[in-house]
Amino acid sequence: MQKELETNPGLYPFNEIIYCNLSNPHYLGQQPIKFFREVLALCDYPHLLNCSVTSSIFSSDAITRAREILDLIPGRAMGGYSHCQGTEGLRNAIAAGIATRDAFPCNAEDIFLTDGAAAPVHMVMHLLIRDEKDGILCPIPSHFLYTSSMALCGATLVPYYLDESGGWAVSISNLKKQLDGARSEGITVRGLVVVNPGNPTGQVLVKENQCEIVEFCRNENLVLLADEVYQENVYTDEKKFISFKKIARSMGFGEEDISLISFHSVSNGYYGECGRRGGYMEVTGFNSEVRKQVYKVASLSSCSNLAGQVLVSLVMNPPKVGDESYTSYREERDRIMLSLSRCAEAMVQAFNSLEGLTCSKAEGAMFVFPSVRLPKRAIAAAEAMNAKPDVFYALRLLENTGIVVLPGSVFGQVPGAWHFRCTILQQEEKLCGSTPQSSAMAALRCYSSTAAIIVPRRKICARASMDGCSSSESRRRASSSVSFTCKVNKVYEDKNMGILCYTDETGELLCEGLDEGPRLTRQDIEKLTQERESKNTAEDWRERALRIAGGIDWSGLQSAAATGKK
C-alpha cells in the first residue's frame, strides 16, 4: 500500500499511511536527548576530546561525563568486549541510579546489562522452563514477547485476564484461580509476569495492587518477573511508577523472602532510543548456585553492546541541578512527556466519542487499547474471509483512513471481546489536525460516522434481483457465493463497482463491497448522500452519482434508493 501511494497518490482516500502500530519513538519523530547524544558521540570518537573546538560544540558536563565513562571501559575501547554482565564501572553507576530511584540499596553484582529488554526475557524463560509441565502466569492482554518466548521454550501458558472494568488491574482472586487450576492439571507454575506500566493496556498499577502481587508471589513461591520498561511513561498525577523491588523492600521483604527479576530498557520513556539496544535486568532473591547458572547463560552471549551499556548508565544518571546541561535536558524531557500526555488524552477522548468504541484512560506506557463493538454482519464478513473480527476491523480501518493499528487478538483478550492497540507516538499535528488528510483523529471520525458499512465478500456470484432469499432453498443455492446474516428481501448487485446491496426484513438498504472491482468507499457514500440531498430529480441524481462513484448500475439500485433509505 505504501508503494501504491507513492506511484498512484489518488488511489486511496488518504495521502499517507499513519503508523500507529509502531513503538518506535525516533522513527515517528521524537527527538533524542542532546546530552545523551553528546556523550555517546564523544565516547565513540575520543579524538574529539583533544580538539580545541570541542568545548564550543559540546557542553562541559558532557565532556566530563564522556571522559569518566571512557576511564571505566578497559582500554577505553568502545569497540571491544566487556565483562559478560556488562562493564563493572557502568554497572556501579546504574546500581547507584537504581538506589536513588528506590531509596533502597542496589548491588552492582545483581545487574546484567543486556541488548534491550527482549534478550533478558528470553534468557530468563530458558532458565525457568524445563519442559511443557512448567508454566508461567502471564497477563492477558500482554505483549507477545512473553507468550512467544514461552512457546519457544515449550512452556505452558497460564493466562490471567486483566480487569478492564477496573482500569486493567490485576485481580488476585483470578490469579489464585488460574494458579490452582494449572496445578490441578499437573503444571508446575514457576513465575508470574507483571507489566507495569502496561503494554498494550496503558495502565499504571496502584501501590496496594502491587503489594498484593508481591505477597501472592511470596506465599506461592513464584518468581516475580517485573517488566518495568515504561517506568518513565506516566501521564496521570493520580499515580506514579513504583518499582516492585521498592514495594517488596518497603514491605520488609529481603533477598531471602522473594525472588524478583526486574527488566528495563532505553527503548521507551522520554529517551526512546530503540536502535541503541540498551537494557538491564536486576536479579535478586536467588541463592549462589542459581546465580552461577544465570551467569553461565549470560556468558553465552559474550556481552551486550557497549554503546547500549553507556546509554543505560546515562538514562539512570541524567544531568542534575547545577550541571550545565540540566536546564536544556529538563526542557527537552518535559516537552516530550507533555506531548505524549496530550496525544494520549486526545486519543482517549476521540475514541470514546466514536460510535462502537470505548477506551480506558491512558495512564502510562505508549499505547491506548480501545474496545470495539462490532455489528453481527461485520463479524460474519470477517468469518467469510477466515479472519478474526478485530483483524478484519483493522484492515478496514487501514483501507479507509490509512491508519495502521494492531488487532487485540495479537495480545490476547477475553473471548468475545475485540480491541486494537494504537500508539500515542505520532506527531501531534498528525493526530490532532482538523482535516482527514492531516489528522488521524479526524480520519477516524469520518470513518466511524458514515451510516453505511462496506464489507468485502469472498465471491461475487450473487444474481441481481434475487427474490425470496429468505427461503431455505434460496439460501442453499446462494450459499456458495454470498452468506447473509439476516432475513433478506431483495438483492441488487453491480460487479463493476464490486457492490452488493440488499434490503433486510425491515426494509433497510445494506451495502457491501465484493472482492472484485473497485470498492465504494465511505467517502463515496458521503458524497452520494450529500449530492442526493442537494438535488430533487432522480435523473440529475443518477448522473451526478455516476460521475462521483462511477460504474454503478443505477437501474438496479434506484428502486431501493427510492425507499428513502441511505
C-alpha positions as CSV (number, residue, x, y, z in Angstrom):
1,M,0.0,0.0,0.0
2,Q,2.9,2.4,0.8
3,K,4.4,1.7,-2.6
4,E,1.0,2.2,-4.3
5,L,0.6,5.6,-2.6
6,E,4.0,6.6,-3.9
7,T,3.2,5.6,-7.5
8,N,-0.5,6.4,-7.6
9,P,-1.3,9.1,-5.0
10,G,-5.0,9.2,-5.7
11,L,-5.6,5.5,-5.3
12,Y,-6.8,5.7,-1.7
13,P,-8.8,8.3,0.2
14,F,-5.7,9.5,2.2
15,N,-2.3,10.9,1.4
16,E,-0.1,8.9,3.7
17,I,-0.1,5.9,6.0
18,I,-0.1,6.8,9.7
19,Y,1.8,4.1,11.6
20,C,0.1,3.8,14.9
21,N,1.2,0.2,15.3
22,L,4.9,1.1,15.9
23,S,6.5,1.5,19.3
24,N,9.5,3.3,17.7
25,P,9.7,6.9,19.0
26,H,12.6,8.3,17.0
27,Y,11.3,6.8,13.7
28,L,8.0,8.6,14.4
29,G,9.6,11.9,15.1
30,Q,10.5,12.0,18.7
31,Q,13.8,13.9,19.1
32,P,16.8,12.4,21.0
33,I,18.1,14.0,24.2
34,K,21.0,16.2,23.4
35,F,23.1,15.4,26.4
36,F,22.9,11.7,25.8
37,R,23.9,12.0,22.2
38,E,26.8,14.3,23.0
39,V,28.3,11.8,25.5
40,L,27.8,8.9,23.0
41,A,29.5,10.9,20.2
42,L,32.5,11.7,22.4
43,C,32.8,8.1,23.6
44,D,32.6,6.8,20.1
45,Y,35.2,9.2,18.8
46,P,37.5,10.1,21.7
47,H,39.8,12.1,19.4
48,L,37.2,14.9,19.8
49,L,38.2,15.2,23.5
50,N,41.6,16.6,22.4
51,C,40.3,19.1,19.8
52,S,40.3,22.8,20.7
53,V,36.9,23.4,19.1
54,T,35.2,20.6,21.2
55,S,34.4,22.9,24.1
56,S,32.5,25.3,21.8
57,I,30.4,22.4,20.3
58,F,29.7,20.2,23.3
59,S,28.6,21.0,26.8
60,S,31.2,20.9,29.5
61,D,29.4,18.3,31.6
62,A,29.0,16.0,28.5
63,I,32.8,16.3,28.0
64,T,33.4,15.4,31.7
65,R,31.0,12.5,31.6
66,A,32.5,11.1,28.4
67,R,36.0,11.2,30.0
68,E,34.7,9.4,33.1
69,I,32.9,6.7,31.1
70,L,35.9,6.0,28.9
71,D,38.1,5.6,32.0
72,L,35.7,2.9,33.2
73,I,36.0,0.9,30.0
74,P,39.0,-1.4,29.7
75,G,41.4,0.1,27.1
76,R,38.9,3.0,26.6
77,A,37.8,0.8,23.7
78,M,34.1,1.2,22.8
79,G,34.6,-1.4,20.1
80,G,35.8,-4.1,22.5
81,Y,34.2,-6.8,24.5
82,S,33.2,-6.1,28.1
83,H,32.5,-8.4,31.1
84,C,29.6,-10.7,30.2
85,Q,27.4,-8.9,32.8
86,G,28.5,-5.5,31.4
87,T,31.3,-3.1,32.2
88,E,31.8,-3.1,36.0
89,G,32.1,0.7,36.3
90,L,28.9,1.2,34.3
91,R,27.1,-1.3,36.4
92,N,28.2,0.5,39.5
93,A,26.8,3.7,38.1
94,I,23.5,2.0,37.1
95,A,23.2,0.5,40.6
96,A,23.6,3.9,42.1
97,G,20.8,5.2,39.9
98,I,18.5,2.4,40.9
99,A,19.3,3.1,44.6
100,T,18.4,6.8,44.1
101,R,15.2,5.8,42.4
102,D,14.1,3.3,45.0
103,A,15.7,4.7,48.2
104,F,17.0,1.2,48.9
105,P,20.5,-0.2,48.2
106,C,21.3,-1.9,44.9
107,N,24.2,-4.3,44.4
108,A,26.0,-3.9,41.0
109,E,26.5,-7.7,41.0
110,D,22.8,-8.1,40.6
111,I,22.8,-6.1,37.4
112,F,23.1,-7.8,34.0
113,L,23.4,-5.3,31.1
114,T,21.6,-6.6,28.0
115,D,20.7,-5.8,24.4
116,G,17.3,-4.2,25.2
117,A,14.7,-6.0,27.4
118,A,13.8,-8.8,25.0
119,A,17.1,-10.6,25.3
120,P,16.9,-11.0,29.1
121,V,13.3,-12.1,28.9
122,H,14.3,-14.9,26.5
123,M,17.2,-15.8,28.8
124,V,15.1,-16.0,32.0
125,M,12.5,-18.1,30.2
126,H,15.2,-20.6,29.2
127,L,16.4,-20.7,32.8
128,L,13.0,-21.2,34.4
129,I,11.4,-23.7,32.0
130,R,12.3,-27.4,31.9
131,D,9.5,-28.8,29.8
132,E,5.8,-28.5,29.0
133,K,4.9,-29.3,32.5
134,D,6.4,-26.0,33.6
135,G,4.2,-22.9,33.3
136,I,4.3,-19.1,33.7
137,L,1.4,-16.9,34.8
138,C,1.1,-14.2,32.1
139,P,-1.3,-11.3,31.8
140,I,-3.9,-11.2,29.0
141,P,-3.7,-8.9,27.1
142,S,0.1,-8.6,27.1
143,H,3.0,-8.1,24.7
144,F,3.6,-11.2,22.6
145,L,7.2,-11.2,23.7
146,Y,6.2,-13.3,26.7
147,T,3.8,-15.7,25.0
148,S,6.3,-16.2,22.1
149,S,9.2,-16.8,24.5
150,M,7.2,-19.4,26.4
151,A,6.2,-21.2,23.2
152,L,9.9,-21.3,22.1
153,C,10.8,-22.8,25.5
154,G,8.0,-25.3,25.4
155,A,6.4,-23.8,28.5
156,T,2.7,-23.9,29.3
157,L,1.0,-20.5,29.2
158,V,-1.1,-20.0,32.3
159,P,-3.2,-16.8,31.4
160,Y,-4.7,-14.4,33.8
161,Y,-7.1,-11.8,32.5
162,L,-6.6,-8.2,33.4
163,D,-9.8,-6.4,34.7
164,E,-10.7,-3.9,32.0
165,S,-13.7,-2.5,34.0
166,G,-11.2,-1.9,36.9
167,G,-8.7,0.0,34.8
168,W,-6.8,-3.2,33.7
169,A,-5.9,-4.0,37.3
170,V,-4.6,-7.4,38.4
171,S,-7.2,-9.5,40.3
172,I,-5.5,-11.6,43.0
173,S,-8.6,-13.9,43.2
174,N,-8.3,-14.5,39.4
175,L,-4.5,-15.2,39.8
176,K,-5.3,-17.7,42.6
177,K,-7.9,-19.4,40.5
178,Q,-5.7,-19.7,37.5
179,L,-2.7,-20.9,39.6
180,D,-4.8,-23.6,41.3
181,G,-6.3,-24.7,38.1
182,A,-2.9,-25.2,36.5
183,R,-1.6,-27.0,39.4
184,S,-4.6,-29.4,39.4
185,E,-3.6,-30.3,35.9
186,G,0.0,-31.2,36.9
187,I,1.6,-27.9,35.8
188,T,4.4,-26.5,37.9
189,V,3.9,-22.8,37.8
190,R,7.3,-21.2,38.2
191,G,6.8,-17.5,37.7
192,L,4.4,-14.5,37.4
193,V,4.8,-11.8,34.7
194,V,3.6,-8.3,35.5
195,V,3.9,-5.4,33.1
196,N,3.8,-2.0,34.8
197,P,3.0,0.4,33.1
198,G,1.1,-1.9,30.9
199,N,1.5,-2.9,27.3
200,P,-0.9,-2.8,25.4
201,T,-3.3,-1.6,28.1
202,G,-1.5,1.5,29.3
203,Q,-2.5,1.2,33.0
204,V,-0.3,2.1,36.0
205,L,-0.8,-0.2,38.9
206,V,-1.7,1.3,42.3
207,K,0.6,0.6,45.2
208,E,-2.0,-1.5,47.0
209,N,-2.3,-3.8,44.0
210,Q,1.5,-4.1,43.8
211,C,1.7,-5.1,47.4
212,E,-1.0,-7.8,46.8
213,I,1.1,-9.2,43.9
214,V,4.3,-9.3,46.0
215,E,2.5,-11.0,48.8
216,F,1.0,-13.5,46.4
217,C,4.3,-14.4,44.8
218,R,5.9,-14.8,48.3
219,N,3.2,-17.0,49.5
220,E,3.0,-19.2,46.4
221,N,6.8,-19.4,45.9
222,L,6.7,-17.8,42.4
223,V,9.5,-15.8,40.7
224,L,8.1,-12.3,40.1
225,L,9.1,-11.1,36.6
226,A,8.6,-7.3,36.6
227,D,8.6,-5.7,33.2
228,E,9.2,-2.0,34.0
229,V,10.4,-0.7,30.7
230,Y,7.8,2.1,30.6
231,Q,8.6,3.4,34.0
232,E,9.2,7.0,32.7
233,N,5.9,7.0,30.7
234,V,3.3,8.0,33.3
235,Y,0.7,10.7,32.3
236,T,-1.5,11.0,35.4
237,D,-1.0,13.0,38.5
238,E,-3.0,10.5,40.5
239,K,-0.5,7.7,40.1
240,K,3.3,7.3,40.0
241,F,5.6,4.5,39.0
242,I,7.0,2.4,41.9
243,S,9.3,-0.4,41.2
244,F,8.4,-3.9,42.5
245,K,11.7,-4.0,44.3
246,K,10.9,-0.9,46.2
247,I,7.4,-2.3,47.0
248,A,9.0,-5.6,48.3
249,R,11.6,-3.8,50.4
250,S,9.0,-1.4,51.8
251,M,7.0,-4.4,52.9
252,G,10.1,-5.6,54.8
253,F,10.9,-8.5,52.4
254,G,14.5,-9.1,51.7
255,E,16.6,-11.3,49.5
256,E,15.5,-14.5,51.4
257,D,11.8,-13.7,51.1
258,I,11.0,-13.2,47.4
259,S,12.7,-13.9,44.1
260,L,12.4,-10.9,41.8
261,I,13.8,-10.1,38.3
262,S,13.2,-6.6,37.0
263,F,13.6,-5.5,33.4
264,H,14.3,-2.1,32.0
265,S,15.5,-0.7,28.7
266,V,16.4,2.6,26.9
267,S,13.8,2.0,24.1
268,N,10.9,3.9,25.7
269,G,10.4,6.8,28.1
270,Y,11.4,10.3,27.0
271,Y,14.6,8.9,25.6
272,G,13.1,6.3,23.2
273,E,16.5,5.0,21.9
274,C,15.2,1.7,20.4
275,G,18.0,1.2,18.0
276,R,20.7,1.5,20.7
277,R,19.6,-1.8,22.2
278,G,20.4,-1.0,25.8
279,G,18.8,-2.6,28.8
280,Y,19.3,-4.4,32.0
281,M,17.8,-7.0,34.3
282,E,18.2,-6.8,38.1
283,V,18.3,-10.3,39.7
284,T,17.5,-10.6,43.4
285,G,16.4,-13.2,45.8
286,F,18.3,-16.2,44.4
287,N,20.9,-18.4,46.1
288,S,24.5,-18.6,44.9
289,E,24.0,-21.8,42.9
290,V,21.2,-20.3,40.9
291,R,23.2,-17.1,40.3
292,K,26.0,-19.2,38.9
293,Q,23.6,-20.6,36.3
294,V,22.4,-17.2,35.4
295,Y,26.0,-16.1,34.9
296,K,26.8,-19.0,32.7
297,V,23.8,-18.4,30.4
298,A,24.7,-14.7,30.2
299,S,28.3,-15.5,29.2
300,L,27.0,-17.4,26.1
301,S,26.3,-14.0,24.5
302,S,29.7,-12.7,25.4
303,C,28.4,-9.2,26.3
304,S,25.8,-6.6,25.3
305,N,26.9,-3.8,23.0
306,L,29.0,-1.0,24.6
307,A,27.0,1.9,23.3
308,G,23.9,0.5,24.8
309,Q,25.6,0.0,28.1
310,V,26.8,3.6,28.1
311,L,23.3,4.8,27.3
312,V,21.7,2.8,30.2
313,S,24.2,4.4,32.6
314,L,23.2,7.9,31.2
315,V,19.5,7.2,31.5
316,M,19.9,6.1,35.1
317,N,22.1,9.1,35.9
318,P,20.9,12.1,33.8
319,P,22.1,15.6,34.3
320,K,21.4,17.0,37.8
321,V,20.7,20.5,39.1
322,G,23.8,22.6,38.7
323,D,25.1,20.8,35.7
324,E,25.5,22.9,32.5
325,S,23.1,20.6,30.5
326,Y,20.5,20.4,33.2
327,T,18.2,23.2,32.0
328,S,18.1,22.1,28.4
329,Y,17.8,18.4,29.4
330,R,14.8,19.2,31.6
331,E,13.2,21.3,28.9
332,E,13.6,18.5,26.3
333,R,12.3,15.8,28.7
334,D,9.3,17.8,29.8
335,R,8.4,18.8,26.2
336,I,8.4,15.2,25.1
337,M,6.4,14.0,28.1
338,L,3.9,16.8,27.7
339,S,3.4,16.0,24.1
340,L,2.9,12.3,24.8
341,S,0.4,13.2,27.6
342,R,-1.6,15.4,25.2
343,C,-1.6,12.8,22.5
344,A,-2.8,10.1,25.0
345,E,-5.6,12.3,26.2
346,A,-6.7,13.3,22.7
347,M,-6.8,9.7,21.6
348,V,-8.8,8.5,24.5
349,Q,-11.3,11.4,24.0
350,A,-11.5,10.7,20.3
351,F,-12.1,7.0,20.6
352,N,-14.7,7.5,23.3
353,S,-16.6,9.9,21.0
354,L,-16.8,7.4,18.2
355,E,-19.8,5.0,17.9
356,G,-18.9,1.5,18.9
357,L,-15.6,2.3,20.7
358,T,-14.8,2.6,24.4
359,C,-11.3,3.4,25.7
360,S,-9.9,3.3,29.2
361,K,-7.8,6.3,30.3
362,A,-4.2,6.2,29.1
363,E,-2.2,6.4,32.4
364,G,1.1,5.3,31.1
365,A,3.3,3.4,28.6
366,M,2.9,4.4,24.9
367,F,-0.5,2.9,24.0
368,V,-4.3,3.0,24.2
369,F,-6.3,-0.2,23.8
370,P,-9.9,0.7,22.7
371,S,-12.7,-1.9,22.8
372,V,-14.6,-2.3,19.6
373,R,-18.3,-3.4,19.5
374,L,-18.6,-5.0,16.1
375,P,-22.0,-5.5,14.4
376,K,-23.0,-9.0,13.5
377,R,-22.6,-8.6,9.8
378,A,-19.1,-7.3,10.3
379,I,-18.3,-10.4,12.3
380,A,-19.9,-12.6,9.6
381,A,-17.9,-10.8,6.9
382,A,-14.7,-11.5,8.9
383,E,-15.6,-15.2,9.2
384,A,-16.2,-15.3,5.4
385,M,-12.6,-14.0,5.0
386,N,-11.3,-16.6,7.5
387,A,-10.2,-13.6,9.6
388,K,-10.6,-12.7,13.2
389,P,-13.1,-9.8,13.6
390,D,-10.6,-7.4,15.1
391,V,-8.2,-8.2,12.3
392,F,-11.0,-7.5,9.8
393,Y,-11.7,-4.2,11.5
394,A,-8.0,-3.2,11.5
395,L,-7.8,-3.9,7.8
396,R,-11.0,-1.9,7.0
397,L,-9.6,1.0,9.2
398,L,-6.4,0.9,7.1
399,E,-8.2,0.9,3.8
400,N,-10.5,3.7,4.7
401,T,-8.2,6.0,6.7
402,G,-4.6,4.9,6.2
403,I,-4.2,4.3,9.9
404,V,-2.3,1.2,11.0
405,V,-3.2,-0.4,14.3
406,L,-2.5,-3.8,15.8
407,P,-5.5,-6.1,16.4
408,G,-6.2,-7.0,20.0
409,S,-6.0,-10.7,19.2
410,V,-2.3,-10.3,18.8
411,F,-2.1,-9.7,22.6
412,G,-4.9,-11.9,23.7
413,Q,-8.3,-10.8,25.1
414,V,-11.4,-12.1,26.8
415,P,-13.3,-14.4,24.5
416,G,-15.9,-12.4,22.6
417,A,-14.2,-9.0,23.2
418,W,-12.4,-7.1,20.4
419,H,-9.8,-4.4,20.7
420,F,-6.9,-2.8,18.9
421,R,-3.7,-1.3,20.1
422,C,-2.8,2.2,19.0
423,T,0.4,4.0,19.9
424,I,0.4,7.6,21.1
425,L,3.8,8.3,19.4
426,Q,2.7,10.0,16.2
427,Q,3.4,13.7,15.9
428,E,0.6,15.8,17.4
429,E,-0.2,17.6,14.1
430,K,-0.9,14.2,12.5
431,L,-3.1,13.0,15.4
432,C,-4.9,16.2,16.2
433,G,-5.2,18.2,13.0
434,S,-8.5,19.4,11.6
435,T,-8.9,17.5,8.3
436,P,-8.8,13.8,7.5
437,Q,-5.8,14.4,5.2
438,S,-3.7,15.7,8.1
439,S,-5.3,14.2,11.2
440,A,-5.6,10.6,12.3
441,M,-8.4,11.5,14.7
442,A,-10.4,13.3,12.1
443,A,-10.0,10.4,9.7
444,L,-11.2,8.1,12.4
445,R,-14.3,10.3,13.0
446,C,-15.0,10.3,9.3
447,Y,-14.7,6.5,9.1
448,S,-16.9,5.9,12.1
449,S,-19.6,8.5,11.4
450,T,-20.7,7.2,8.0
451,A,-24.0,5.4,8.1
452,A,-23.3,2.6,5.6
453,I,-20.8,-0.1,6.3
454,I,-19.0,-1.6,3.3
455,V,-17.5,-5.0,3.9
456,P,-15.9,-7.4,1.4
457,R,-17.3,-10.7,0.2
458,R,-15.2,-13.6,-1.0
459,K,-17.1,-14.2,-4.3
460,I,-19.4,-12.2,-6.5
461,C,-21.8,-14.8,-7.9
462,A,-25.0,-13.2,-6.4
463,R,-27.6,-12.6,-9.1
464,A,-29.3,-9.2,-9.4
465,S,-33.0,-9.0,-8.4
466,M,-32.7,-12.3,-6.4
467,D,-36.1,-12.6,-4.8
468,G,-37.1,-14.8,-1.9
469,C,-33.6,-15.1,-0.4
470,S,-35.0,-15.8,3.0
471,S,-36.3,-19.2,1.9
472,S,-34.1,-22.2,2.8
473,E,-33.9,-23.3,-0.8
474,S,-32.7,-19.9,-2.0
475,R,-30.3,-19.6,0.9
476,R,-28.9,-23.0,0.0
477,R,-28.4,-22.0,-3.7
478,A,-26.7,-18.8,-2.7
479,S,-24.5,-20.4,0.0
480,S,-21.6,-21.0,-2.4
481,S,-21.4,-17.3,-3.1
482,V,-22.8,-15.0,-0.5
483,S,-23.9,-15.6,3.1
484,F,-26.5,-13.4,4.7
485,T,-26.7,-12.8,8.5
486,C,-30.3,-11.6,8.4
487,K,-33.5,-12.2,6.6
488,V,-33.1,-10.7,3.1
489,N,-35.9,-9.4,0.9
490,K,-34.1,-8.3,-2.3
491,V,-30.6,-8.3,-3.6
492,Y,-29.0,-5.9,-6.1
493,E,-25.5,-6.2,-7.5
494,D,-23.1,-4.2,-9.6
495,K,-20.0,-6.3,-10.4
496,N,-18.2,-3.3,-11.9
497,M,-18.2,-1.4,-8.7
498,G,-17.9,-4.5,-6.5
499,I,-21.1,-3.6,-4.6
500,L,-23.7,-5.8,-3.2
501,C,-26.9,-4.1,-1.9
502,Y,-29.8,-5.8,-0.3
503,T,-32.8,-4.9,1.8
504,D,-33.4,-6.7,5.1
505,E,-36.7,-7.6,6.6
506,T,-37.2,-4.1,7.9
507,G,-36.6,-2.5,4.5
508,E,-33.2,-1.1,5.4
509,L,-30.8,-0.9,2.5
510,L,-27.5,-2.5,3.3
511,C,-24.5,-2.1,1.0
512,E,-21.5,-4.4,1.0
513,G,-18.3,-4.5,-1.1
514,L,-17.3,-7.5,-3.1
515,D,-13.8,-8.8,-3.6
516,E,-13.5,-7.9,-7.3
517,G,-13.6,-4.5,-8.8
518,P,-13.1,-1.1,-7.1
519,R,-15.0,-0.6,-3.9
520,L,-17.4,2.2,-2.9
521,T,-15.6,3.9,-0.1
522,R,-17.1,5.7,2.9
523,Q,-16.1,9.0,1.3
524,D,-18.0,8.0,-1.8
525,I,-21.1,7.1,0.3
526,E,-20.9,10.6,1.9
527,K,-20.6,12.3,-1.4
528,L,-23.5,10.4,-2.8
529,T,-25.6,11.2,0.2
530,Q,-24.8,14.9,0.0
531,E,-25.5,15.1,-3.7
532,R,-28.8,13.3,-3.3
533,E,-29.9,15.7,-0.6
534,S,-29.0,18.7,-2.8
535,K,-30.9,17.6,-6.0
536,N,-34.5,16.7,-6.4
537,T,-34.7,14.9,-9.8
538,A,-33.8,11.3,-10.0
539,E,-32.0,11.8,-13.3
540,D,-29.7,14.6,-12.1
541,W,-29.0,12.5,-9.0
542,R,-28.1,9.5,-11.2
543,E,-25.8,11.5,-13.5
544,R,-24.0,13.1,-10.5
545,A,-23.7,9.7,-8.8
546,L,-22.1,8.2,-11.8
547,R,-19.6,11.0,-12.0
548,I,-18.7,10.6,-8.4
549,A,-18.5,6.9,-7.9
550,G,-18.5,5.6,-11.5
551,G,-19.8,2.3,-12.8
552,I,-22.9,2.0,-10.7
553,D,-25.8,0.0,-12.4
554,W,-28.3,2.5,-11.2
555,S,-31.3,0.7,-12.7
556,G,-30.8,-2.0,-10.1
557,L,-30.2,0.4,-7.2
558,Q,-32.8,3.1,-8.0
559,S,-35.8,1.3,-6.7
560,A,-34.1,0.6,-3.4
561,A,-32.9,4.1,-3.1
562,A,-36.5,5.3,-3.7
563,T,-37.4,3.9,-0.3
564,G,-35.6,6.8,1.2
565,K,-33.0,4.7,3.0
566,K,-29.4,5.6,2.9
